[in-house]
């Protein structure tokens, strides 16, 4: 890969990894897809089309390679993770292209026209795929949600979004200790967590303690995504940047619950 192309792609990789992890349901499998994409690009630079910009070209290349792969990369022991197994069950009722379109246009912030360029569809087709994906996933995944957020207006917005999807907010926690206590009182089916909380405590620490006692999908919603997208340690599968678009949060919730264990959803 030329130095110029490598330099153009490097800043985009944390976000491509985020997209891949959301599609695959785990950091390990998502990163494996990204590595495969980069290896293909190193072998032949001509496979990336940049007439619409390097970012659209990179995601379009990833999209082609993803759809050409018959099965997701396996974990180290040769088996798929529980999240991937659950995703495969739900894929029987949700077209994969709808899910990809939903994530591209909401989680990754591509416009409808740009999403259409990436997946080679019309704008009308993209809009319909997004609607179909949200409707189908929401029908499958009603649950209780714990919101960890210290800003009242933001927590109100998140509560409204959660409830608009038919879920229930069990509690809004403003500190790490409140969050841990709330999770112990009533196990959530999903956690929405900020990183930096009111008393200086950490949403990351709260989530770690919660996950030590139960299995639950987590979405981090933060103004500091760079603190989690370092590439140097395990990173969250689902990450949304503030300020957020409500549709981005809806997509993240739907996608996180899409990969949650079925028995963990209806709590």
C-alpha positions, 0 to 999 in steps of 0.5 A: 500500500502506498504511503499516501493511501496508508496515511489517508486510511489510518484515521478512518480505521478506528471507525471502520473497526467500530462498524465491523464489531457492530456487524460481527458482534465482537471485537475479535471477529470485527477486527478480523474482518478489518484485517482481511480488508487491509490485507486485500488492499495491500495486495492490490490497491486498485480494488478501492474506488476513491472517486467518491472520497477515501472514506466511502471507498474504504467502506464500500470495499469492506462491504464487498468483502463482508458480503463475499464471506460465507461465515464469520471468523471463528474465535481462537478455539474454533467456535463462534461467540455466544453473541455471534451464535445469537446473531445468526439465529436472528439473521434468519428473520432479518436480511443482513443488508438491512442491518448493514444499511442501518449501521452505515446510515446511523452509527457511522453517520453516512447520508442516505446518498452515500450509504446508497453508494457504499452498498450499490442501492438507490436512496429509496431502497436504502430508506426502506432497508433502514425502516425494515431493520429497525422495525424487525429488530425492535419486535424481537428485543423488548427489554429493561434499560439502565442509563448511566448518565449525569447530565439531566437533559441528556438522560431525559433524551435517552429515556425518551429514545429508549421508551420510543422503541418500546423498552423501559428505563429501570433507573437513571444513575448519575454515579458509578456507585448508583449504577452498580447498585441499580444493576444489583437491584434489578438486572438490566437487559441493556446498559447505556453508559457515559464515561465521565460521571458527576462525582468524578467516577467512571462509567467504565469502572461501573460497567466493569463491575456490572459485567463481573456479575452478569452478562448484559450488552453495553453501549457507551455514549460519550464525548470522549470516544478516543479514550476507548478507541485506542487499539491498545486494549479490549474496546467496546463493540458499541460506541456512540459519540456525543452530541448524538443523533437520536436515530444513531442511538436507536440503531445502536440499541437495536444492534446491541440487543440484536446480539444479546442472548435471547434469555437476557433480553426479556428481563 
